[in-house]
Amino acid sequence: MATATLHVHPTCASNRNLIERLQATTGMLVVISAGKPKLQARTNARTTPTGPWGGDAA
């Protein structure tokens, strides 16, 4: 998983619209951890389809 430190003004880090624009522009997720924003590559959360009862339902 690739990450990159993102240096942005604190106002940008707390502004949802600006975060969404950064994500749209970079194609990466902006993750704020310990008050510091980082760019993180998007991953597919699910690799196998599951039904409403979970993947191990018989």
mmCIF file of the N, C-alpha and C atoms, coordinates in Angstrom:
data_MODEL
# 
_entry.id   MODEL 
# 
loop_
_atom_site.group_PDB 
_atom_site.id 
_atom_site.type_symbol 
_atom_site.label_atom_id 
_atom_site.label_alt_id 
_atom_site.label_comp_id 
_atom_site.label_asym_id 
_atom_site.label_entity_id 
_atom_site.label_seq_id 
_atom_site.pdbx_PDB_ins_code 
_atom_site.Cartn_x 
_atom_site.Cartn_y 
_atom_site.Cartn_z 
_atom_site.occupancy 
_atom_site.B_iso_or_equiv 
_atom_site.pdbx_formal_charge 
_atom_site.auth_seq_id 
_atom_site.auth_comp_id 
_atom_site.auth_asym_id 
_atom_site.auth_atom_id 
_atom_site.pdbx_PDB_model_num 
ATOM 1   N N  . MET A 1 1  ? 0.843   -1.161  0.000  1.00 0.00 ? 1  MET A N  1 
ATOM 2   C CA . MET A 1 1  ? 0.000   0.000   0.000  1.00 0.00 ? 1  MET A CA 1 
ATOM 3   C C  . MET A 1 1  ? 0.899   1.237   0.000  1.00 0.00 ? 1  MET A C  1 
ATOM 4   N N  . ALA A 1 2  ? 0.690   2.107   -0.934 1.00 0.00 ? 2  ALA A N  1 
ATOM 5   C CA . ALA A 1 2  ? 1.505   3.307   -1.054 1.00 0.00 ? 2  ALA A CA 1 
ATOM 6   C C  . ALA A 1 2  ? 0.827   4.487   -0.361 1.00 0.00 ? 2  ALA A C  1 
ATOM 7   N N  . THR A 1 3  ? 1.628   5.276   0.346  1.00 0.00 ? 3  THR A N  1 
ATOM 8   C CA . THR A 1 3  ? 1.141   6.503   0.952  1.00 0.00 ? 3  THR A CA 1 
ATOM 9   C C  . THR A 1 3  ? 2.118   7.622   0.640  1.00 0.00 ? 3  THR A C  1 
ATOM 10  N N  . ALA A 1 4  ? 1.647   8.834   0.770  1.00 0.00 ? 4  ALA A N  1 
ATOM 11  C CA . ALA A 1 4  ? 2.509   10.000  0.580  1.00 0.00 ? 4  ALA A CA 1 
ATOM 12  C C  . ALA A 1 4  ? 2.062   11.066  1.564  1.00 0.00 ? 4  ALA A C  1 
ATOM 13  N N  . THR A 1 5  ? 3.037   11.763  2.155  1.00 0.00 ? 5  THR A N  1 
ATOM 14  C CA . THR A 1 5  ? 2.697   12.856  3.050  1.00 0.00 ? 5  THR A CA 1 
ATOM 15  C C  . THR A 1 5  ? 2.178   14.013  2.217  1.00 0.00 ? 5  THR A C  1 
ATOM 16  N N  . LEU A 1 6  ? 1.123   14.601  2.688  1.00 0.00 ? 6  LEU A N  1 
ATOM 17  C CA . LEU A 1 6  ? 0.463   15.679  1.962  1.00 0.00 ? 6  LEU A CA 1 
ATOM 18  C C  . LEU A 1 6  ? 0.562   16.936  2.807  1.00 0.00 ? 6  LEU A C  1 
ATOM 19  N N  . HIS A 1 7  ? 1.208   17.974  2.276  1.00 0.00 ? 7  HIS A N  1 
ATOM 20  C CA . HIS A 1 7  ? 1.352   19.229  2.997  1.00 0.00 ? 7  HIS A CA 1 
ATOM 21  C C  . HIS A 1 7  ? 0.282   20.194  2.516  1.00 0.00 ? 7  HIS A C  1 
ATOM 22  N N  . VAL A 1 8  ? -0.713  20.414  3.360  1.00 0.00 ? 8  VAL A N  1 
ATOM 23  C CA . VAL A 1 8  ? -1.802  21.317  3.026  1.00 0.00 ? 8  VAL A CA 1 
ATOM 24  C C  . VAL A 1 8  ? -2.058  22.250  4.207  1.00 0.00 ? 8  VAL A C  1 
ATOM 25  N N  . HIS A 1 9  ? -2.679  23.361  3.918  1.00 0.00 ? 9  HIS A N  1 
ATOM 26  C CA . HIS A 1 9  ? -3.053  24.316  4.957  1.00 0.00 ? 9  HIS A CA 1 
ATOM 27  C C  . HIS A 1 9  ? -4.083  23.653  5.874  1.00 0.00 ? 9  HIS A C  1 
ATOM 28  N N  . PRO A 1 10 ? -4.031  23.917  7.182  1.00 0.00 ? 10 PRO A N  1 
ATOM 29  C CA . PRO A 1 10 ? -4.995  23.303  8.110  1.00 0.00 ? 10 PRO A CA 1 
ATOM 30  C C  . PRO A 1 10 ? -6.458  23.538  7.718  1.00 0.00 ? 10 PRO A C  1 
ATOM 31  N N  . THR A 1 11 ? -6.743  24.670  7.110  1.00 0.00 ? 11 THR A N  1 
ATOM 32  C CA . THR A 1 11 ? -8.110  24.934  6.669  1.00 0.00 ? 11 THR A CA 1 
ATOM 33  C C  . THR A 1 11 ? -8.534  23.924  5.609  1.00 0.00 ? 11 THR A C  1 
ATOM 34  N N  . CYS A 1 12 ? -7.627  23.560  4.731  1.00 0.00 ? 12 CYS A N  1 
ATOM 35  C CA . CYS A 1 12 ? -7.933  22.581  3.693  1.00 0.00 ? 12 CYS A CA 1 
ATOM 36  C C  . CYS A 1 12 ? -8.173  21.208  4.313  1.00 0.00 ? 12 CYS A C  1 
ATOM 37  N N  . ALA A 1 13 ? -7.388  20.853  5.323  1.00 0.00 ? 13 ALA A N  1 
ATOM 38  C CA . ALA A 1 13 ? -7.513  19.540  5.947  1.00 0.00 ? 13 ALA A CA 1 
ATOM 39  C C  . ALA A 1 13 ? -8.822  19.377  6.705  1.00 0.00 ? 13 ALA A C  1 
ATOM 40  N N  . SER A 1 14 ? -9.489  20.476  7.019  1.00 0.00 ? 14 SER A N  1 
ATOM 41  C CA . SER A 1 14 ? -10.752 20.380  7.740  1.00 0.00 ? 14 SER A CA 1 
ATOM 42  C C  . SER A 1 14 ? -11.943 20.769  6.872  1.00 0.00 ? 14 SER A C  1 
ATOM 43  N N  . ASN A 1 15 ? -11.719 20.937  5.563  1.00 0.00 ? 15 ASN A N  1 
ATOM 44  C CA . ASN A 1 15 ? -12.777 21.344  4.643  1.00 0.00 ? 15 ASN A CA 1 
ATOM 45  C C  . ASN A 1 15 ? -13.133 20.171  3.731  1.00 0.00 ? 15 ASN A C  1 
ATOM 46  N N  . ARG A 1 16 ? -14.308 19.608  3.922  1.00 0.00 ? 16 ARG A N  1 
ATOM 47  C CA . ARG A 1 16 ? -14.715 18.411  3.167  1.00 0.00 ? 16 ARG A CA 1 
ATOM 48  C C  . ARG A 1 16 ? -14.683 18.629  1.663  1.00 0.00 ? 16 ARG A C  1 
ATOM 49  N N  . ASN A 1 17 ? -15.159 19.789  1.190  1.00 0.00 ? 17 ASN A N  1 
ATOM 50  C CA . ASN A 1 17 ? -15.173 20.050  -0.251 1.00 0.00 ? 17 ASN A CA 1 
ATOM 51  C C  . ASN A 1 17 ? -13.765 20.055  -0.834 1.00 0.00 ? 17 ASN A C  1 
ATOM 52  N N  . LEU A 1 18 ? -12.814 20.656  -0.114 1.00 0.00 ? 18 LEU A N  1 
ATOM 53  C CA . LEU A 1 18 ? -11.439 20.682  -0.611 1.00 0.00 ? 18 LEU A CA 1 
ATOM 54  C C  . LEU A 1 18 ? -10.807 19.296  -0.583 1.00 0.00 ? 18 LEU A C  1 
ATOM 55  N N  . ILE A 1 19 ? -11.133 18.511  0.429  1.00 0.00 ? 19 ILE A N  1 
ATOM 56  C CA . ILE A 1 19 ? -10.614 17.136  0.500  1.00 0.00 ? 19 ILE A CA 1 
ATOM 57  C C  . ILE A 1 19 ? -11.158 16.323  -0.669 1.00 0.00 ? 19 ILE A C  1 
ATOM 58  N N  . GLU A 1 20 ? -12.449 16.475  -0.963 1.00 0.00 ? 20 GLU A N  1 
ATOM 59  C CA . GLU A 1 20 ? -13.040 15.754  -2.092 1.00 0.00 ? 20 GLU A CA 1 
ATOM 60  C C  . GLU A 1 20 ? -12.397 16.171  -3.408 1.00 0.00 ? 20 GLU A C  1 
ATOM 61  N N  . ARG A 1 21 ? -12.071 17.458  -3.556 1.00 0.00 ? 21 ARG A N  1 
ATOM 62  C CA . ARG A 1 21 ? -11.391 17.915  -4.780 1.00 0.00 ? 21 ARG A CA 1 
ATOM 63  C C  . ARG A 1 21 ? -9.994  17.325  -4.884 1.00 0.00 ? 21 ARG A C  1 
ATOM 64  N N  . LEU A 1 22 ? -9.266  17.255  -3.760 1.00 0.00 ? 22 LEU A N  1 
ATOM 65  C CA . LEU A 1 22 ? -7.936  16.632  -3.769 1.00 0.00 ? 22 LEU A CA 1 
ATOM 66  C C  . LEU A 1 22 ? -8.031  15.167  -4.179 1.00 0.00 ? 22 LEU A C  1 
ATOM 67  N N  . GLN A 1 23 ? -9.025  14.467  -3.645 1.00 0.00 ? 23 GLN A N  1 
ATOM 68  C CA . GLN A 1 23 ? -9.200  13.057  -3.987 1.00 0.00 ? 23 GLN A CA 1 
ATOM 69  C C  . GLN A 1 23 ? -9.541  12.896  -5.462 1.00 0.00 ? 23 GLN A C  1 
ATOM 70  N N  . ALA A 1 24 ? -10.403 13.759  -5.989 1.00 0.00 ? 24 ALA A N  1 
ATOM 71  C CA . ALA A 1 24 ? -10.785 13.670  -7.397 1.00 0.00 ? 24 ALA A CA 1 
ATOM 72  C C  . ALA A 1 24 ? -9.599  13.985  -8.304 1.00 0.00 ? 24 ALA A C  1 
ATOM 73  N N  . THR A 1 25 ? -8.794  14.953  -7.909 1.00 0.00 ? 25 THR A N  1 
ATOM 74  C CA . THR A 1 25 ? -7.649  15.358  -8.723 1.00 0.00 ? 25 THR A CA 1 
ATOM 75  C C  . THR A 1 25 ? -6.551  14.309  -8.734 1.00 0.00 ? 25 THR A C  1 
ATOM 76  N N  . THR A 1 26 ? -6.259  13.735  -7.563 1.00 0.00 ? 26 THR A N  1 
ATOM 77  C CA . THR A 1 26 ? -5.151  12.783  -7.453 1.00 0.00 ? 26 THR A CA 1 
ATOM 78  C C  . THR A 1 26 ? -5.567  11.343  -7.728 1.00 0.00 ? 26 THR A C  1 
ATOM 79  N N  . GLY A 1 27 ? -6.862  11.033  -7.587 1.00 0.00 ? 27 GLY A N  1 
ATOM 80  C CA . GLY A 1 27 ? -7.306  9.660   -7.731 1.00 0.00 ? 27 GLY A CA 1 
ATOM 81  C C  . GLY A 1 27 ? -6.950  8.812   -6.523 1.00 0.00 ? 27 GLY A C  1 
ATOM 82  N N  . MET A 1 28 ? -6.528  9.455   -5.443 1.00 0.00 ? 28 MET A N  1 
ATOM 83  C CA . MET A 1 28 ? -6.153  8.756   -4.221 1.00 0.00 ? 28 MET A CA 1 
ATOM 84  C C  . MET A 1 28 ? -7.055  9.225   -3.089 1.00 0.00 ? 28 MET A C  1 
ATOM 85  N N  . LEU A 1 29 ? -7.052  8.490   -1.993 1.00 0.00 ? 29 LEU A N  1 
ATOM 86  C CA . LEU A 1 29 ? -7.820  8.876   -0.819 1.00 0.00 ? 29 LEU A CA 1 
ATOM 87  C C  . LEU A 1 29 ? -6.987  9.800   0.053  1.00 0.00 ? 29 LEU A C  1 
ATOM 88  N N  . VAL A 1 30 ? -7.626  10.778  0.673  1.00 0.00 ? 30 VAL A N  1 
ATOM 89  C CA . VAL A 1 30 ? -6.976  11.615  1.672  1.00 0.00 ? 30 VAL A CA 1 
ATOM 90  C C  . VAL A 1 30 ? -7.371  11.049  3.025  1.00 0.00 ? 30 VAL A C  1 
ATOM 91  N N  . VAL A 1 31 ? -6.382  10.557  3.766  1.00 0.00 ? 31 VAL A N  1 
ATOM 92  C CA . VAL A 1 31 ? -6.613  9.971   5.081  1.00 0.00 ? 31 VAL A CA 1 
ATOM 93  C C  . VAL A 1 31 ? -5.975  10.893  6.107  1.00 0.00 ? 31 VAL A C  1 
ATOM 94  N N  . ILE A 1 32 ? -6.759  11.323  7.095  1.00 0.00 ? 32 ILE A N  1 
ATOM 95  C CA . ILE A 1 32 ? -6.230  12.198  8.134  1.00 0.00 ? 32 ILE A CA 1 
ATOM 96  C C  . ILE A 1 32 ? -6.017  11.348  9.378  1.00 0.00 ? 32 ILE A C  1 
ATOM 97  N N  . SER A 1 33 ? -4.761  11.243  9.787  1.00 0.00 ? 33 SER A N  1 
ATOM 98  C CA . SER A 1 33 ? -4.385  10.450  10.949 1.00 0.00 ? 33 SER A CA 1 
ATOM 99  C C  . SER A 1 33 ? -3.519  11.315  11.856 1.00 0.00 ? 33 SER A C  1 
ATOM 100 N N  . ALA A 1 34 ? -3.890  11.384  13.114 1.00 0.00 ? 34 ALA A N  1 
ATOM 101 C CA . ALA A 1 34 ? -3.170  12.218  14.093 1.00 0.00 ? 34 ALA A CA 1 
ATOM 102 C C  . ALA A 1 34 ? -3.101  13.669  13.610 1.00 0.00 ? 34 ALA A C  1 
ATOM 103 N N  . GLY A 1 35 ? -4.154  14.116  12.938 1.00 0.00 ? 35 GLY A N  1 
ATOM 104 C CA . GLY A 1 35 ? -4.225  15.498  12.480 1.00 0.00 ? 35 GLY A CA 1 
ATOM 105 C C  . GLY A 1 35 ? -3.424  15.796  11.225 1.00 0.00 ? 35 GLY A C  1 
ATOM 106 N N  . LYS A 1 36 ? -2.788  14.774  10.646 1.00 0.00 ? 36 LYS A N  1 
ATOM 107 C CA . LYS A 1 36 ? -1.964  14.987  9.453  1.00 0.00 ? 36 LYS A CA 1 
ATOM 108 C C  . LYS A 1 36 ? -2.572  14.251  8.265  1.00 0.00 ? 36 LYS A C  1 
ATOM 109 N N  . PRO A 1 37 ? -2.845  14.981  7.177  1.00 0.00 ? 37 PRO A N  1 
ATOM 110 C CA . PRO A 1 37 ? -3.405  14.324  5.998  1.00 0.00 ? 37 PRO A CA 1 
ATOM 111 C C  . PRO A 1 37 ? -2.331  13.573  5.218  1.00 0.00 ? 37 PRO A C  1 
ATOM 112 N N  . LYS A 1 38 ? -2.708  12.419  4.695  1.00 0.00 ? 38 LYS A N  1 
ATOM 113 C CA . LYS A 1 38 ? -1.824  11.623  3.829  1.00 0.00 ? 38 LYS A CA 1 
ATOM 114 C C  . LYS A 1 38 ? -2.628  11.141  2.639  1.00 0.00 ? 38 LYS A C  1 
ATOM 115 N N  . LEU A 1 39 ? -1.945  11.008  1.517  1.00 0.00 ? 39 LEU A N  1 
ATOM 116 C CA . LEU A 1 39 ? -2.568  10.408  0.338  1.00 0.00 ? 39 LEU A CA 1 
ATOM 117 C C  . LEU A 1 39 ? -2.357  8.910   0.422  1.00 0.00 ? 39 LEU A C  1 
ATOM 118 N N  . GLN A 1 40 ? -3.400  8.153   0.140  1.00 0.00 ? 40 GLN A N  1 
ATOM 119 C CA . GLN A 1 40 ? -3.311  6.702   0.184  1.00 0.00 ? 40 GLN A CA 1 
ATOM 120 C C  . GLN A 1 40 ? -3.960  6.134   -1.061 1.00 0.00 ? 40 GLN A C  1 
ATOM 121 N N  . ALA A 1 41 ? -3.300  5.163   -1.657 1.00 0.00 ? 41 ALA A N  1 
ATOM 122 C CA . ALA A 1 41 ? -3.842  4.536   -2.858 1.00 0.00 ? 41 ALA A CA 1 
ATOM 123 C C  . ALA A 1 41 ? -5.173  3.875   -2.540 1.00 0.00 ? 41 ALA A C  1 
ATOM 124 N N  . ARG A 1 42 ? -6.104  3.983   -3.472 1.00 0.00 ? 42 ARG A N  1 
ATOM 125 C CA . ARG A 1 42 ? -7.405  3.326   -3.300 1.00 0.00 ? 42 ARG A CA 1 
ATOM 126 C C  . ARG A 1 42 ? -7.225  1.830   -3.520 1.00 0.00 ? 42 ARG A C  1 
ATOM 127 N N  . THR A 1 43 ? -7.929  1.044   -2.705 1.00 0.00 ? 43 THR A N  1 
ATOM 128 C CA . THR A 1 43 ? -7.909  -0.408  -2.872 1.00 0.00 ? 43 THR A CA 1 
ATOM 129 C C  . THR A 1 43 ? -9.338  -0.892  -2.944 1.00 0.00 ? 43 THR A C  1 
ATOM 130 N N  . ASN A 1 44 ? -9.523  -2.030  -3.560 1.00 0.00 ? 44 ASN A N  1 
ATOM 131 C CA . ASN A 1 44 ? -10.850 -2.641  -3.589 1.00 0.00 ? 44 ASN A CA 1 
ATOM 132 C C  . ASN A 1 44 ? -11.065 -3.334  -2.255 1.00 0.00 ? 44 ASN A C  1 
ATOM 133 N N  . ALA A 1 45 ? -12.064 -2.889  -1.528 1.00 0.00 ? 45 ALA A N  1 
ATOM 134 C CA . ALA A 1 45 ? -12.324 -3.453  -0.206 1.00 0.00 ? 45 ALA A CA 1 
ATOM 135 C C  . ALA A 1 45 ? -12.774 -4.905  -0.296 1.00 0.00 ? 45 ALA A C  1 
ATOM 136 N N  . ARG A 1 46 ? -13.546 -5.225  -1.313 1.00 0.00 ? 46 ARG A N  1 
ATOM 137 C CA . ARG A 1 46 ? -14.044 -6.595  -1.468 1.00 0.00 ? 46 ARG A CA 1 
ATOM 138 C C  . ARG A 1 46 ? -13.544 -7.164  -2.777 1.00 0.00 ? 46 ARG A C  1 
ATOM 139 N N  . THR A 1 47 ? -12.936 -8.316  -2.682 1.00 0.00 ? 47 THR A N  1 
ATOM 140 C CA . THR A 1 47 ? -12.460 -8.977  -3.897 1.00 0.00 ? 47 THR A CA 1 
ATOM 141 C C  . THR A 1 47 ? -13.418 -10.078 -4.325 1.00 0.00 ? 47 THR A C  1 
ATOM 142 N N  . THR A 1 48 ? -14.271 -10.527 -3.407 1.00 0.00 ? 48 THR A N  1 
ATOM 143 C CA . THR A 1 48 ? -15.256 -11.549 -3.751 1.00 0.00 ? 48 THR A CA 1 
ATOM 144 C C  . THR A 1 48 ? -16.642 -11.029 -3.403 1.00 0.00 ? 48 THR A C  1 
ATOM 145 N N  . PRO A 1 49 ? -17.613 -11.308 -4.240 1.00 0.00 ? 49 PRO A N  1 
ATOM 146 C CA . PRO A 1 49 ? -18.962 -10.836 -3.940 1.00 0.00 ? 49 PRO A CA 1 
ATOM 147 C C  . PRO A 1 49 ? -19.541 -11.577 -2.735 1.00 0.00 ? 49 PRO A C  1 
ATOM 148 N N  . THR A 1 50 ? -20.288 -10.855 -1.935 1.00 0.00 ? 50 THR A N  1 
ATOM 149 C CA . THR A 1 50 ? -20.939 -11.479 -0.791 1.00 0.00 ? 50 THR A CA 1 
ATOM 150 C C  . THR A 1 50 ? -22.399 -11.083 -0.800 1.00 0.00 ? 50 THR A C  1 
ATOM 151 N N  . GLY A 1 51 ? -23.228 -11.937 -0.229 1.00 0.00 ? 51 GLY A N  1 
ATOM 152 C CA . GLY A 1 51 ? -24.663 -11.664 -0.123 1.00 0.00 ? 51 GLY A CA 1 
ATOM 153 C C  . GLY A 1 51 ? -24.963 -10.929 1.165  1.00 0.00 ? 51 GLY A C  1 
ATOM 154 N N  . PRO A 1 52 ? -26.229 -10.746 1.450  1.00 0.00 ? 52 PRO A N  1 
ATOM 155 C CA . PRO A 1 52 ? -26.608 -10.022 2.654  1.00 0.00 ? 52 PRO A CA 1 
ATOM 156 C C  . PRO A 1 52 ? -26.301 -10.775 3.947  1.00 0.00 ? 52 PRO A C  1 
ATOM 157 N N  . TRP A 1 53 ? -25.932 -12.070 3.856  1.00 0.00 ? 53 TRP A N  1 
ATOM 158 C CA . TRP A 1 53 ? -25.635 -12.860 5.054  1.00 0.00 ? 53 TRP A CA 1 
ATOM 159 C C  . TRP A 1 53 ? -24.153 -13.085 5.251  1.00 0.00 ? 53 TRP A C  1 
ATOM 160 N N  . GLY A 1 54 ? -23.315 -12.422 4.481  1.00 0.00 ? 54 GLY A N  1 
ATOM 161 C CA . GLY A 1 54 ? -21.875 -12.585 4.616  1.00 0.00 ? 54 GLY A CA 1 
ATOM 162 C C  . GLY A 1 54 ? -21.321 -13.629 3.660  1.00 0.00 ? 54 GLY A C  1 
ATOM 163 N N  . GLY A 1 55 ? -20.028 -13.688 3.560  1.00 0.00 ? 55 GLY A N  1 
ATOM 164 C CA . GLY A 1 55 ? -19.390 -14.579 2.601  1.00 0.00 ? 55 GLY A CA 1 
ATOM 165 C C  . GLY A 1 55 ? -19.354 -16.037 3.012  1.00 0.00 ? 55 GLY A C  1 
ATOM 166 N N  . ASP A 1 56 ? -19.573 -16.325 4.288  1.00 0.00 ? 56 ASP A N  1 
ATOM 167 C CA . ASP A 1 56 ? -19.491 -17.711 4.735  1.00 0.00 ? 56 ASP A CA 1 
ATOM 168 C C  . ASP A 1 56 ? -20.847 -18.354 4.985  1.00 0.00 ? 56 ASP A C  1 
ATOM 169 N N  . ALA A 1 57 ? -21.922 -17.735 4.531  1.00 0.00 ? 57 ALA A N  1 
ATOM 170 C CA . ALA A 1 57 ? -23.252 -18.309 4.734  1.00 0.00 ? 57 ALA A CA 1 
ATOM 171 C C  . ALA A 1 57 ? -23.406 -19.573 3.905  1.00 0.00 ? 57 ALA A C  1 
ATOM 172 N N  . ALA A 1 58 ? -23.989 -20.584 4.488  1.00 0.00 ? 58 ALA A N  1 
ATOM 173 C CA . ALA A 1 58 ? -24.142 -21.859 3.772  1.00 0.00 ? 58 ALA A CA 1 
ATOM 174 C C  . ALA A 1 58 ? -25.533 -21.968 3.175  1.00 0.00 ? 58 ALA A C  1 
# 
